[in-house]
Each structure stands twice: as structure tokens, then as C-alpha cells.
């Protein structure tokens, strides 16, 4: 741990040194009254990642860069990498403008924009947000969390109908999240059937499993694998995903397969 921490410190200090050298060179070149403007592709302390479409480019929070990287004489620092528009460290002149369009479904609620930065002499005067219109909406069913299959199908059938003259690229992108208390082999077919004649385009179908999510060792702790029957293991694995117990038909199919495996092995 100590070795890793020291390595992280060296990495951050190395990036600090690069920025310091570049900014010092800019200070020597600029003329009186000129603003010092910086750009950086980096992950800053206190900034917020997009859930699905970003990664920490320097290896995690321990490699986040401090806002002090940009001293007070930097009129504006335009940052890239993070998709969510945000100021860093509460400073008006250190910002991620954010992506001008959604780059994943998790960014449906983001404010997408470009920033118009006004400089007066060597100082920042104003930053204005210019919203970027979204050409295709992003819809989630349900709006939050997950719903049962029956509820989801009813919501899908209530979505706006596809108009005859609709342009394909203007059709909304749709994410559907279904709560599954039991296996549903025909899930996609049922969802696609409900969407027939609807304007929305299905781009993501997410099952929300209702089981315990626990590992086998958490079921009857203290028992070794040798002390568990195949059915015990099957039931524990099934319960990790599904709230309801396995049906008799499924258990019968499991035992049929188990018998075949045991006979083949003998």
C-alpha cells in the first residue's frame, strides 16, 4: 500500500511539473494585457464522472489532480475528459464544459452545452452556457429504478405512436429496465412486441434481478462444497438472481441433466 501511494504521489507530482513548466513558458511569452488560457485533458479532485462512459485516466481517485494545478493568474482553464459540465473547486474559471451530446444512456439528464468565455484584458469577465439542442430524445421505462414485466409492457404500449413521415434519426432512444423475480426467456420478444408501432427505438434492455445477490458461501455458512448436494448449490445460485423459488418444471429439468452427467461420468 505504501509503495502504491508513493507511486501515485510521483505520478501526480510529475503531471504538476509538466503543467508548471508549460505555464511558466506561457507567462514568459505573453504580452501585457494578454490573458493566460490553459487546456487540460485530466481528472480533477472533486469532479464527477459519468456512470457508464468514462474512466479515471490516471488510475483512480489517488491520481486525481488538484485544482491548484492552475494558479490564480490563469484566467481560464478549459478541461476535457469528463462528460458532465461542472466547475472545479468552486472556481468560475476552471471548468469542464461537458460533452455537447449524450455519450451514453446514463447521460440523458445532463445539461449538454458549449461555453462562451469572455475575457477582458488578462482577466475572466464572464462564462455563458449555450445549450446544445438534442436531436433525438432519450427515454427510460420506467423513469426510475425497475418495474415488473406487466407494468413495463403497459408503459411501452402507452408510448407515442410512430408517425408515417417520421425521420428515423429523430426517433427517441429507449432504455427498458425490467424487474425479474423469475426467469423470463421470452423477455425481449415480449418487449419488442409491445413496441410495435411505437416511435421509440429500443437500444438497451436491462434485467433487474431480485435475488439476494449473495455468494454460495453466504448460504449456510460453515458448510463446505463437499457437504452440499448439487440441488443445494443449484438453489443457492438461483436465489442469487431470483426472488421466487425455482419451479417444479425447472427442478425436474435440473435433475434430468444431473442424472445424465452422473451416468456419463460413471
N, C-alpha and C positions, 0 to 999 in steps of 0.2 A: 504493500500500500504506500509506504513512504517513497519507494523508488518511483512508483507511478505518479505520485503527487509531484515529485521533483521534476519528472519528465514533463508533466503538464505545465508546471511553472516555467520551465525553459522554453516551451513552445509559445506560451503567452508572451514571455519577455522577448522572444525572437520576433514575433509579429509586432510588438510595441516598437522594437528597434527599427524595423523596416518602415513603419508609418512615420516614426520620428525623423528618420533620415530623409524621406521623401518630402515631408512638410517643411523641414529645415531648408531643403533645396528650393522649395517654392517661395519661402519667405525671402530668400536672397534674390530671387528673380523678380518678384512683383514690384510694381511701381507704387509710389504713394497714392493712396485713394483706391487702390485695387482691392477687391475682396478676395479672401483666401477660401476657395471652394474645394472640398475633398470628396472623393468617392471611395467606397469600400464594399467588397463582397465578403461579408463576415457575419458571425453570430455574436450578438452583443449581450452582456449581462442584463437580465431583466426583460428581455424581449420574449415574444410569444410565438411559438412555432405553429404552423398549420398541422392539423392532426395527421393527415394521410399523405401529404405531398412534399414534405420537407424532411431534412435530416440535419443534425448538428455537424457542420462540415469540419470541425476541429476535434471531434471525438467526444462530445458531451458537455455537461454544464461546467466541468472543471476547466474547460478550454474556452469558456465564454470570455469575450474581450470587454474590458471596462470602458465606459463612456469617456473617461478621462483620456482615452487614446486621442481624442480630438480636443485640443486645448481651446481656451476661450477666444483666441484670435482667429479660429476657423469660423468664418461667417456661416457656412452651411456644409453639412456632411450628408451626402446622398448615399444611402446604404441599399445594398441588394442582398438577395438570398431568401429573406423571409417574405411570404406572400401576403401577410396581414399588415395593413397600413398601421403604423404606430410611431410615436415619438420614443426616444431612448433616454432614460434617466430624467424625464421631465423637461428635456431641453428642446426648445422650439426649433433649433437649427441642426438637430441630429435626428434624422428620420429615415424610416423605411416607407417609401411611397406605396408599397404593396404591389401585387400583380394587377395589371389592368383588366384581367378577366379571370374567372374561376379556373383553377387548375386541378381541382378535384371536387367531388360532391360535398365534401366537408366544408368547402368554402362558399357554400350557397348564401350564407348570411353575411358574408364580408362586404365592406364598402369598397368597391373597386374604383380606382381613380388614377389620375395623374396629378402631380403637384406643380403649381406655378409659383416659382420662388422669385420674389422681388428683392433686389439688392440696391442699397443706396450708399454709394461710395464703397467703403470697406466693411459695411455692416449689413446685417439682415434687416429688411424692412417689414416683409410680410410673406406668409405662405398661404396660398389659396388652393383649396381642393377642387378639382374639376372632375365630377363624376363621369365614369365611362358607362354608357348605356349597355345593358345586357341584351344581346340579340336573341337569345333563347333562354327562357326561364328554366329554373331547376326546382323540381317538385319532389317532396318526400311524402310517402304514405306509410304510416300515419305521420303527422307533422313532427312528432317526437316519440322516442322510445320505439316500442313494437306493439303490434296488435295481433289478435287471433286471426287465423286464416279467414274465418267467416266475416269478421269485421273488415279486414283488408279488402276482400272481394267486393263487399258492399261499397266501400270508399272508391275503389277503382271504377266500378260501374257508374258512379256518380260524377266522374271527371268529365270535363268538357268534350264534346264530340269533335271528331276530325272533320273540318270543313273541306268541301270538294276542291277548292282552289288553294288549299294550304301549301305553303312552301316548306319543303322537307326540313331545311336547316333552321326554320323558325319554330319547329315543334318542340315542346318542353322536354327536357331530360328528366327521367323519373327514376327515383330510388324507392324500393319497396322493402320494408322490414317486417317479417312475419314471426310471431311467437310460436314456437313448436313444442307442445307438451308431449308429442309422439312423432314418430317418423311420418313424413308426408312425401312419398315417392313421386307423386304427380304434382308437386308444388308449382313448378314452373309452368306446366301445361295449364293449370287452373288460373294462374295469374295472367298468362298470355290470352287465355280465353276471355277473361273479364275485361281485358284491354282492347278487344276487337272493336274497331270503330271509334276509339278514343284518340285524342290528339297527342297525348303524352307518349314518349318513346322510352321503353324500359331499358335502362343501361346498367342497373345493379339490383340484384335480388339478394337480400341478406337474411338468412335464418337466424333468429334469436333463440338459442337453446335455453330451456327452462330447468335443466337438471342441476345437480349440486356443483358441478364443475370440479369436484374433488378428485384426488388421485386414489388408486386402488388401496394404497397403504392407509388411507384415512377411513376406509370402511373396515370395521372390526380391527382396530389397530392392535398389534401384537401377534396377529396370525401371519405366518409365512405363506408364500405362494404354494408351497408343498401341502400346507394344511387346508387349502381352499379347493373346492370342487370346480370343474370347468363352468358349471352353471353359476356358482358364486361369482366367478370372475366376469362372466358374461353379464349378469345382473348389475354388478358394480359399474362396469363400463357403460352399460346402457343408462344407468341412473345419472352418470356424469353429464349426459346430454339432455335427457328427457325426464320431465316431472312425473308422468304416468308410468306405471309398471309395464313391462313388455306383455303383449297379448299372448293368449294361448297359442294362436297360429304361429307367431314368431318363435315362441319357445319350442314348439314342435319341430319347426324347421331347423332350429339350432341343434336340437338333439339328433335329428336325422343326419345333419352334417357331421356332428361329433362321432356318431356311430360309424359313419363311412371312414373318417380319419383313423379311428381306432382299429377298424378292421384292416385298413390298408397298411397300418403300421405293425400289425401282428404277423 
